[in-house]
Amino acid sequence: MPPVFRFAPSPNGHLHLGHAYSALLNFGRARESGGRLLLRIEDIDATRCRPEYETGIYEDLAWLGVSWESPVRRQSEHLADYRTALEKLSSLGLIYPAFESRAEIARLVSTREAEGPWPRDPDGAPLYPGNARSLSTDERERLIASGAPYALRLDMTAACGRVAGLTWNELGEGPEGERGTVAARPEAWGDVILARKETPTSYHLSVVVDDALQCVSEIVRGQDLFHATSVHRLLQTLLGLPEPAYRHHRLIRDSEGRKLSKSSRATGLRELRAAGVTPAGIYQLVGLGQVSLGVSQTPP
């Protein structure tokens, strides 16, 4: 079977140079290996995703010369797939509802930190500090029946107790130069959210389900997701899903060294195109010819 790659943007803003870099790397890898490139629209966030941004993704990629297979998978059309995966984890006793609001969690963290440093995940967010995992079944059912909002969290301790020796094959490079066989540390993320009352999935859950259903064999994405791979490998193992190879690449940053944002018009592809920048100019701006990730020195 030919290798399968995917580019999976969220339509919650216009693409910038960082997206262009990742899309071109995926396109180049697929072309050089005789593989397939899929486009996936990660639009589960109904409050931020908009049709005009999705249209803009297609326009920007076509302008860059990137082509992909049809049909495009839109996550909002496949919620049943994520619900099925969530039910499997629930049947294993690995999911529990947590009812604290974001403000309540912030207050709990503040209280904990008054006694000393509170652990944070690799992205810098505090680990879940609540006690919802210890609520009785009757209390959980009462709160759900009352209509209280909740998030469904993974019982990380129980989940990690079911697996051992998790690793992944890193073909690219992590933030600290990690390559080859990398040991996964999902426990560093605490009890991550896998779904909410109104949405039967989250990024972590949907991405592993989608990659498996689409037979993605090599995941090419930015180093900002390197540590999240630990959670993804855990979910893949718990759900009995295949293990892809991973190729994390450097991030394109602004003049102050910060990760690019969709709100930064200076690096937006639409703005650069309107200013007269050509696709060849985009390749130069992202330094594609200097990438050592197996991509041709000639822009695709």
Rosetta blueprint (number, residue, H / E / L):
1 M L
2 P L
3 P L
4 V E
5 F E
6 R E
7 F E
8 A L
9 P L
10 S L
11 P L
12 N L
13 G L
14 H L
15 L L
16 H E
17 L H
18 G H
19 H H
20 A H
21 Y H
22 S H
23 A H
24 L H
25 L H
26 N H
27 F H
28 G H
29 R H
30 A H
31 R H
32 E H
33 S H
34 G L
35 G L
36 R E
37 L E
38 L E
39 L E
40 R E
41 I E
42 E L
43 D L
44 I L
45 D L
46 A L
47 T L
48 R L
49 C L
50 R L
51 P H
52 E H
53 Y H
54 E H
55 T H
56 G H
57 I H
58 Y H
59 E H
60 D H
61 L H
62 A H
63 W H
64 L H
65 G L
66 V L
67 S L
68 W L
69 E L
70 S L
71 P L
72 V L
73 R E
74 R E
75 Q H
76 S H
77 E H
78 H L
79 L H
80 A H
81 D H
82 Y H
83 R H
84 T H
85 A H
86 L H
87 E H
88 K H
89 L H
90 S H
91 S H
92 L L
93 G L
94 L L
95 I E
96 Y E
97 P E
98 A E
99 F L
100 E L
101 S L
102 R H
103 A H
104 E H
105 I H
106 A H
107 R H
108 L H
109 V H
110 S H
111 T H
112 R H
113 E H
114 A L
115 E L
116 G L
117 P L
118 W L
119 P L
120 R E
121 D L
122 P L
123 D L
124 G L
125 A L
126 P E
127 L L
128 Y L
129 P L
130 G L
131 N L
132 A H
133 R H
134 S H
135 L L
136 S L
137 T H
138 D H
139 E H
140 R H
141 E H
142 R H
143 L H
144 I H
145 A H
146 S L
147 G L
148 A L
149 P L
150 Y L
151 A E
152 L E
153 R E
154 L E
155 D L
156 M H
157 T H
158 A H
159 A H
160 C H
161 G L
162 R L
163 V L
164 A L
165 G L
166 L L
167 T E
168 W E
169 N E
170 E E
171 L L
172 G L
173 E L
174 G L
175 P L
176 E L
177 G L
178 E L
179 R L
180 G E
181 T E
182 V E
183 A E
184 A L
185 R L
186 P H
187 E H
188 A H
189 W H
190 G L
191 D L
192 V L
193 I E
194 L E
195 A E
196 R E
197 K L
198 E L
199 T E
200 P L
201 T L
202 S L
203 Y H
204 H H
205 L H
206 S H
207 V H
208 V H
209 V H
210 D H
211 D H
212 A H
213 L H
214 Q L
215 C L
216 V L
217 S L
218 E E
219 I E
220 V E
221 R E
222 G E
223 Q H
224 D H
225 L H
226 F L
227 H L
228 A L
229 T H
230 S H
231 V H
232 H H
233 R H
234 L H
235 L H
236 Q H
237 T H
238 L H
239 L H
240 G L
241 L L
242 P L
243 E L
244 P L
245 A E
246 Y E
247 R E
248 H E
249 H E
250 R L
251 L L
252 I L
253 R E
254 D L
255 S L
256 E L
257 G L
258 R L
259 K E
260 L L
261 S L
262 K L
263 S L
264 S L
265 R H
266 A H
267 T H
268 G E
269 L H
270 R H
271 E H
272 L H
273 R H
274 A H
275 A L
276 G L
277 V L
278 T L
279 P H
280 A H
281 G H
282 I H
283 Y H
284 Q H
285 L H
286 V L
287 G L
288 L H
289 G H
290 Q H
291 V L
292 S L
293 L L
294 G L
295 V L
296 S L
297 Q L
298 T L
299 P L
300 P L
